[in-house]
Amino acid sequence: MASSNPMRIPAFHVGCLLAYMGVAVSGFAQQGHPLTGTWNGDWGAAPDHRSQITIVMAWDGKQVSAVINPGPDSAPGSVSVDVVGWTVRIAADLKDQSGKPVHVEADGKLEDLGSYHRTISGTWRQGTTTGSFKLTRE
Amino acid sequence: MKRAKVEWLASCLGMLLIAAAVSAQLAPSSAYDSDRKVKLTGVVTRIDWVNPGAFFFVNVKDSSGTIANWAVEFGNPLDLEKDGWKPSSVHIGDTVTVEGLPARGPARQALATSVVLARTGAKLFVASNKPAAKVASQPAPRWPDGHVRLGPPPGKKGYWGTPSATVLVENTGATIPMNRDGILANIEDADKVAPFQPWAKSVYEYRQRTLLKDDPYNRCMPPGGVRHFQSPYGFQFVEQPEIGRILLLIGGGDRNWRTIYTDGRPMGQKDTLVLTYYGSSTGRWDGDTLVVDTVGFNEKFWFTNGGLPHTEALHLTERFTRPDLNTLRYQVTVDDPRTYTRPWTGGWTIRWVPDEEIQEFFCEENAESTFIR
């Protein structure tokens, strides 16, 4: 009888805890330089054709550095930001699925500046393909 | 089994409500709309004498006869008790008329500026406005080795209380009108507050324009940086020269403490420290002044009232001087080259509260009792 499985309650409790943590974490605010941190999201030319991206950005006091898709296929990126309108440009040279070099330029706007889970969204140009992207700070 | 599930569901909902409530504790500037006023008359249904804000709840009948329950915040219990008020000053079932500021947003909540008891016409919870008793100036107490004592004289009680300023600005002599939460009267004065880098000025102005609504302190996060010296309810030094440290017990926030090592160890290295709210502090005496260097701050808090930003590169140099028994001069130099264009200095004085001890205060206390209704 599935409902008598004692493991179901702890699993449910874990769910509660995660939900609780979700609410609690959402209470945290923007911290340090607004671009610092790990950003996750995707880009694509169509809603049903998206590619996952992770960008780690850091502020050293003079410039924002970026690492695109940290790991074996990571690439450094350059970041420029207009701190009045909080528009962001990210440029990097990546490799496409066939391993060929491809240049990427992304122009976006930082939204919800005061939130821990702020976002950057805008236009992503990769080679000859143009699409949209959205990144959320973890 | 169903009953167990229901209990877990109730527990889960309770946790969610508490989390939401913690997020709902806002400072007056961001929680209440000072441009509007509200007048309520109704019957008291509940009294919560809790920190940081005492509330009573009133059933208010509107013109259509519909009854709505309002939460009325009317002060901090520690302050109220000092003025002679008690939880029993108002009773469940009393009819009261409240004038105050309504909450921003849809909540039926107000901050009382006047509470009148209908049956007697008496005004409740009014500050006594008694002038502070003048204390004769006495020299600062000292340890046998000649160092100034930062705590009470031997055999006495006391703690450091209200600061002369609740905001940190660069000590340039400029007049910068702002309220006690650090909200500028004129946003154009931002450049006078501190030598911001452009991004930091933009973030500071955003926080100002949004009335500090995202302040982690209002969600009961610890008052790190200089914030615990700006907060109400005081602090206390516990000097332990025999083991080379000074404990700093904080009355506000959530009664945290901070350790200042005076055993001669070198200042912590930012790259190897676990980053924390209070950082890693080392202290040394420079004549009668305790000089404390602190690094290793995390970025999860706002280090001062008013929303000045910082990064993990923050290095504070604090100077504590006790020229007499009743006065502590606090001066702090802020060095965060990722946020400010140069180091800058500000400070204030803090008054000694003789013969008393820090009272119990927990920022989170409101979370359970006030907003779950």
HADDOCK unambig.tbl for C-alpha pairs under 7 A between the chains (distance, minus, plus):
assign (segid A and resid 4 and name CA) (segid B and resid 1 and name CA) 6.65 0.50 0.50
assign (segid A and resid 13 and name CA) (segid B and resid 8 and name CA) 6.80 0.50 0.50
assign (segid A and resid 16 and name CA) (segid B and resid 12 and name CA) 5.06 0.50 0.50
assign (segid A and resid 20 and name CA) (segid B and resid 15 and name CA) 6.03 0.50 0.50
assign (segid A and resid 20 and name CA) (segid B and resid 16 and name CA) 5.06 0.50 0.50
assign (segid A and resid 20 and name CA) (segid B and resid 19 and name CA) 6.53 0.50 0.50
assign (segid A and resid 23 and name CA) (segid B and resid 16 and name CA) 6.81 0.50 0.50
assign (segid A and resid 23 and name CA) (segid B and resid 19 and name CA) 6.12 0.50 0.50
assign (segid A and resid 23 and name CA) (segid B and resid 20 and name CA) 6.59 0.50 0.50
assign (segid A and resid 24 and name CA) (segid B and resid 19 and name CA) 5.28 0.50 0.50
assign (segid A and resid 27 and name CA) (segid B and resid 23 and name CA) 5.53 0.50 0.50
assign (segid A and resid 28 and name CA) (segid B and resid 216 and name CA) 6.29 0.50 0.50
assign (segid A and resid 29 and name CA) (segid B and resid 214 and name CA) 5.39 0.50 0.50
assign (segid A and resid 29 and name CA) (segid B and resid 215 and name CA) 6.79 0.50 0.50
assign (segid A and resid 29 and name CA) (segid B and resid 216 and name CA) 6.28 0.50 0.50
assign (segid A and resid 31 and name CA) (segid B and resid 299 and name CA) 5.37 0.50 0.50
assign (segid A and resid 31 and name CA) (segid B and resid 300 and name CA) 5.79 0.50 0.50
assign (segid A and resid 32 and name CA) (segid B and resid 299 and name CA) 5.50 0.50 0.50
assign (segid A and resid 32 and name CA) (segid B and resid 309 and name CA) 6.29 0.50 0.50
assign (segid A and resid 32 and name CA) (segid B and resid 310 and name CA) 5.50 0.50 0.50
assign (segid A and resid 32 and name CA) (segid B and resid 311 and name CA) 4.67 0.50 0.50
assign (segid A and resid 33 and name CA) (segid B and resid 311 and name CA) 6.88 0.50 0.50
assign (segid A and resid 60 and name CA) (segid B and resid 338 and name CA) 6.27 0.50 0.50
assign (segid A and resid 61 and name CA) (segid B and resid 337 and name CA) 6.20 0.50 0.50
assign (segid A and resid 61 and name CA) (segid B and resid 338 and name CA) 3.67 0.50 0.50
assign (segid A and resid 61 and name CA) (segid B and resid 339 and name CA) 6.83 0.50 0.50
assign (segid A and resid 83 and name CA) (segid B and resid 198 and name CA) 6.80 0.50 0.50
assign (segid A and resid 83 and name CA) (segid B and resid 199 and name CA) 5.28 0.50 0.50
assign (segid A and resid 83 and name CA) (segid B and resid 202 and name CA) 6.36 0.50 0.50
assign (segid A and resid 84 and name CA) (segid B and resid 202 and name CA) 6.30 0.50 0.50
assign (segid A and resid 114 and name CA) (segid B and resid 214 and name CA) 6.22 0.50 0.50
